Amino acid sequence: MKDQTCCFTGHRYIPASEHSALAQRLEAEIENLIHQGARYFAAGGAMGFDTMAAFAVLRLRILHPHIQLILVLPCKNQARGWDRVNKEIYNQIRRQADKVVYISKQYTPGCMLRRNDYLVDHSAVCICYLTNPKSGTAYTFHCAKQHGLRVINLAAAAKAAPMELASSVKT
């Protein structure tokens, strides 16, 4: 299963000016991975890039009913403190997911990092949106590279070649 799994990691904030192009690059990369045999797509359930990735998988699942969205959530009360709109979006995604994995029953220090470790440990590919080198996304990016995952940074690809699809980088 690991060799057919792609995880996602990215920042919670995505500039509005990048939203549309990033969503298109993300869907194109997921579609490419599906054609290469990926079947499972794991997202961490956070706002921002995780949400964008989950919705992309759900849209592509209509065309490719064999793919699955797996949510790997740090704790059962992850959305506590979120506003009503983001909680509704979160619950909508959670209801449509094929599988939900909870790392912890309640929030604990470190549960977010353990969620990120789980994503990496169970994947062969990591699609990310990394622009801040000091973040949970950066931690997951470096962890993925250290574990030999194929890492696709859509933010770096946009800066390097804004008119092309993100290229895949094997590290």
N, C-alpha and C positions, 0 to 999 in steps of 0.2 A: 504494500500500500504506500509506503514511504516514497518509492520511486515514481509514483503517480500523483504525488501531492505537491501543491504549491501553497506557500503561506504568503501573507501580506503583512507589511509593516509600513507605517508612515505617520506623518505629523497630523495632529488634530486640526491645525489651522492650515488651510490652503487658500492662497490669495484668489479672490474672485476672478481676476484676470487670467488665471491659469486653469480654472476649473474645467472649462469645456475641452480644451486641448488635452489636459491630463486624463480626463474621462475617456476620450477617444483613444489615446495611447494605451491606457490600461485595458480597455476592451480588446484592442488589437493584440496585445501581448497575451491575454488570457486565451483568446481564440487561437493564436499560434501554438500555445502550450497544449490546448485541447487536441489540435491536429498532430502534436508530437506524442500524444498518449496520456496527458494529464487528465485525471478524473476527479480528484478531490482538491478543494480549494478552502484553505483555512484562514479565517479572519479573527482578529482579537476583540471585535465588538466595540471599539472606541469610536468616538465621533471623528469626523474628518476622513482621512484616507481609508481607514478600515470600513467605514460606512459606504464610501464610494466603491470600494472593491466588492463588498457584499452585494450591493445592488447590481454591479456589473455581472457578477456570477449568476444572480437570479435572472437577469435579462437573458444571458446566454444559455441558461438552463432550458429556456423555452425552445431554442434551436437544437440544443444538445441535451436531451433529457437524461442521459446517463451520467452527467456530471453532478457533483454534490457540493453543497455549501456546508462547511463545518465551522461552527463558532467555538472558539476556545476563549472562554471568559475567565478573567482573574478571580471573580467571586460572584455569588448569586445576587448581591446587592450593588453591582457595578454602576447602575444608573442612578443610584441615590444622589440627590443633590442636582441632578440634571433638570433643565426646564421641561415643561410639558411637551413641547414639540419634539425635542430630541428623545425623550422617553418613548413617545409614540413611534418614532422612527425605529428606535432600538427594539421595541417590542414587535413591530411589524417584521423586521429582519429575523428576530429570534423565532417567531412563529413559522416563518418560511424555511428556516434552516433544516437541513436533513439530519443534522446531529448537533448537539450542544454539549460541550465538555466544560465543567467548572473546575478550576484549579483549587478553589477554596470555598467553603460555605459562606464566610464573611470576609470583608476586607481585612487584610493583615499586611504589615510592612513586608514588602518583597513579593506580594502576590502578582503584581504586574510583571516583574522580571521573571518570575517562574512561568507565567503565561507565555512570555516571549521565548523563554527556553523551550517550552513544550512545542511551540510553533516550529522552531528550528529543528528540534530533535525528531520531529515527525514529517519533515519535508525534504524534498530534493531540490526545490527551486524556491527562491524568495523574490517576490516583486515588491519593491519599496518606492517610497517617495521620501528621499532624504536630502534635506537642505541644511539642517542644523547639526554640526558635528558633536554637540554635547546634548544628547537627548536619549530617551528610551529607544527611539527609532535607530539612532546611531549604535547603541548597544546591540540591538538585534541584528543590524546590518553586519557589524564586525563579528558577532557570534556566528552568523550564517556563513560568512567567508571562512572563519576558522574551522568550521565543520564541513567545508567542502561543497556547500550548496552553490548552485548556479544563482547568481545574484543579478537582478535587473533593476537598476535605479532609474526610474522614469524621470526624476528631476535632473540628474546628470545628463541623461540622453537629450532632454529638452534644451539644455544649455549648449551641449556639444553639437547637436544637429536638430534645430527646431523644426525643420520641414520634413524630417524623416521619422519613422517609427523608432522607438527605443531599441537599441541593440542589446543583445544578451551578452553578458560577460561571465565567463567561466573563471573562477578563481580557485 
